Amino acid sequence: MKLHLGATPKNEGARRLGRTIMSAYRGNVFAAAKSMRVAPGTLMRLVDGAIIPGEELAGDIGRATGGPGKGIERLDWQREARGGWFDPVDAGVQAAGNAARRVAA
């Protein structure tokens, strides 16, 4: 099953997940689902913005996409999308988020 992206991402988590599936898995939802150990339908709903993952699923997705500081963070699902589907993750925004997390810890 190929990933179909809407006109604009609903949130930053959806944007980053869609970007990851398109770049790392060439849009193959089944391959991404198998690798991330998440049902294909769930991945599609996450990318569509139809659902927001709970703590456990958000943690699983974060680990599968690079881990703390690199992968999709839990708060990304609550944030407004910071660009289009294929816009790069802004290094400055990511670094600021990492610094804020270190201060909060």
matplotlib code that plots the C-alpha trace (Angstrom):
import matplotlib.pyplot as plt

x = [0.0, 1.4, 1.1, -1.2, -0.5, -3.2, -2.6, -1.1, 0.0, -2.3, 0.5, 4.3, 4.2, 2.1, 4.4, 7.6, 6.0, 4.8, 8.2, 9.9, 7.6, 8.2, 11.9, 13.0, 10.4, 9.7, 6.1, 5.5, 3.2, 3.5, 7.3, 7.1, 4.5, 6.5, 9.7, 7.9, 5.7, 2.6, -0.5, -0.6, -4.0, -2.8, 0.1, -2.2, -4.5, -1.5, -0.3, -3.8, -4.0, -7.2, -5.7, -3.2, -1.1, -1.1, 2.0, 2.9, 2.4, 4.1, 7.1, 7.2, 7.1, 9.8, 12.1, 11.5, 12.3, 15.6, 15.1, 15.3, 16.4, 16.3, 13.0, 9.5, 8.9, 5.7, 5.0, 5.4, 1.8, 0.5, 2.5, 1.3, 3.1, 6.3, 6.2, 5.1, 5.5, 9.0, 10.4, 13.5, 13.3, 14.7, 17.9, 17.5, 14.0, 15.1, 18.2, 16.0, 13.5, 16.4, 17.7, 14.3, 13.9, 17.3, 16.3, 13.0, 14.6]
y = [0.0, 3.4, 6.4, 9.2, 12.6, 15.3, 18.8, 20.0, 18.1, 18.4, 18.5, 18.3, 14.6, 13.7, 15.8, 14.1, 10.6, 11.1, 12.4, 9.4, 6.9, 8.6, 8.9, 5.8, 3.4, 4.9, 5.4, 1.7, 1.8, -2.0, -1.9, 1.1, -0.6, -3.8, -1.9, 0.3, -2.6, -0.5, -1.5, 0.0, 1.5, 3.2, 4.7, 6.0, 7.6, 9.2, 10.7, 11.9, 13.6, 11.6, 10.3, 11.6, 8.8, 8.2, 8.1, 4.5, 4.7, 8.1, 6.6, 3.6, 5.9, 8.1, 5.2, 3.7, 7.1, 7.8, 8.0, 11.0, 14.2, 12.7, 11.0, 12.2, 13.5, 13.1, 16.8, 17.0, 15.5, 18.5, 21.1, 22.9, 21.6, 23.6, 23.3, 21.1, 17.4, 17.5, 20.6, 19.6, 19.5, 22.9, 22.2, 25.4, 24.5, 21.0, 22.2, 24.7, 21.9, 19.6, 22.4, 23.0, 19.3, 19.2, 22.2, 20.6, 17.3]
z = [0.0, -1.0, 1.3, 0.1, 1.6, 2.0, 0.8, 4.2, 7.3, 10.3, 12.9, 13.1, 14.2, 11.1, 8.9, 10.1, 10.0, 6.5, 5.5, 7.1, 5.4, 2.0, 2.3, 4.3, 3.0, -0.5, 0.5, 1.3, 4.3, 4.9, 5.0, 7.4, 9.6, 9.8, 10.7, 13.3, 14.6, 14.1, 12.1, 8.6, 9.2, 12.3, 10.4, 7.8, 10.4, 12.2, 8.9, 8.0, 11.5, 12.2, 15.5, 18.0, 19.5, 23.2, 25.3, 24.5, 20.7, 20.5, 22.3, 20.0, 16.9, 18.5, 19.0, 15.6, 13.9, 15.6, 19.3, 21.7, 20.1, 16.5, 16.1, 16.3, 19.8, 21.8, 21.7, 17.9, 17.7, 19.6, 17.5, 14.4, 11.3, 10.7, 6.9, 4.1, 3.8, 2.3, 4.0, 6.0, 9.8, 10.8, 12.7, 14.7, 15.8, 16.7, 18.6, 20.6, 21.4, 22.6, 24.8, 26.3, 27.0, 28.8, 31.0, 31.9, 32.9]

ax = plt.figure().add_subplot(projection="3d")
ax.plot(x, y, z, "-o")
ax.set_aspect("equal")
plt.show()
